[in-house]
Amino acid sequence: MKLTKKMNLKKILRIMKKYKLYTKIRKLNPYKQIMKKTPSHKTFENILDREFNPELPYKVFGTDITYVYFNYRRAYLCIVKDFCTGEIISYKTSQTLNIAFVLEMVKDLQGKKLNLKDVILQSDQGFHFTLPDFVNLVSSSGIIQSMSRKGCCIDNAPTESFFGHFKDEVEYKVCKSFEELNLKVNEYMVYYNTERQQWNKNKMTPVEYRDHLLSK
């Protein structure tokens, strides 16, 4: 039944009642509820200010989350990238946007026994990176958070660049299961860090370039 613009709300309600017409009630998206910021969420100044080329490894990191679609489903990939060498220091995948997998990634980073004191971590102002649990965990390692300005993805360009390479080079859409996707992600991370030469890193892989700089 098509209703005309001249009908008022009361008449529409009467017609709906007479013919037993009901509208579908859209359920709230649980992820949007999870992603709502509260006053306890904390943002940080963009102290990095696009200084993307530190002279030594383990001084400036970038982190972000991207969507990865497979078998008509969506998964999430979060990484920590060293801006000096391009090395992916830590990463986690998840089937949900729950904060747990991002915290696990930070714990994995801490478990590598690196000197994280005064390392700058660049991110956007997304829900996960402003959440008190994340802020406190990162701060406990001595890491200094820096955040892109709102709507300015260029402020975290090296991290965005990695996601571009990943999506161009990995056939993740053919994966039939999350486990298969995870395997492809793991394989690519090893390839990217230890085999994929980078023109602007003296044609070295990220790991080779890292070892080269640390040996000086």
C-alpha positions, 0 to 999 in steps of 0.5 A, a space after each residue: 500500500 502506498 501512502 500519500 503525502 497528504 495523510 496525517 500521522 493519525 490517519 496512517 496509524 488508523 490504516 495500519 491498525 485496520 490492515 494489521 500493518 507493522 513496521 520492522 524495528 531496526 535493532 541497534 548495531 551492537 558494534 556501534 554501541 560498543 564503539 561509543 566513546 564516553 567521557 572517560 575516553 582520552 585523546 592525545 595531541 598529534 606530537 608526531 606531526 608527520 615526522 615519519 622518518 626516525 633515524 633509528 628503529 624502535 623510536 616511532 610506531 604506528 597502529 591502526 585497525 582495518 577490515 578484512 572481508 572473507 567468505 561474506 564475513 568480516 574480520 579485523 586486523 590490528 598492527 603495530 608498525 615501526 616507522 623507521 624500518 617498516 617492520 610489523 612489530 606486532 599484530 592480531 586478528 579478530 572476528 569482532 571489534 571487541 577491545 580484547 584483541 587490541 589489548 592482546 596485541 599490546 601485550 604481545 608487543 610488551 612480551 618482545 622485551 623491547 625498550 619501549 620507554 618514550 617510544 611514540 605510538 601514532 594512532 587515530 582517535 578511534 574508540 579502541 585507542 582512546 579507551 582507558 584500558 588501552 591508554 593505561 596498558 600502553 602508558 605502563 610500558 612508558 609509551 607516549 601516545 600521539 593521535 592524528 587529527 580528526 578525519 586526517 588519515 595522512 597523519 598516520 600515513 605509513 600505517 595506512 600504506 601497509 594496509 594498502 599493500 596488504 590488501 593488494 598482495 594478499 588473496 584473503 577474500 578466497 579464505 573459507 574460514 577465519 583460521 585460513 585467513 589467520 594463516 594467510 595473515 601470518 604468512 604475509 607478515 613473515 614475507 613482508 618483514 623478511 623477504 619483501 625488499 623496500 626501495 626506500 630502505 636501501 632495497 633491504 627487507 624491514 628486518 635487514 634494514 633494522 639489523 643494518 641500522 642497529 649494527 652501526 
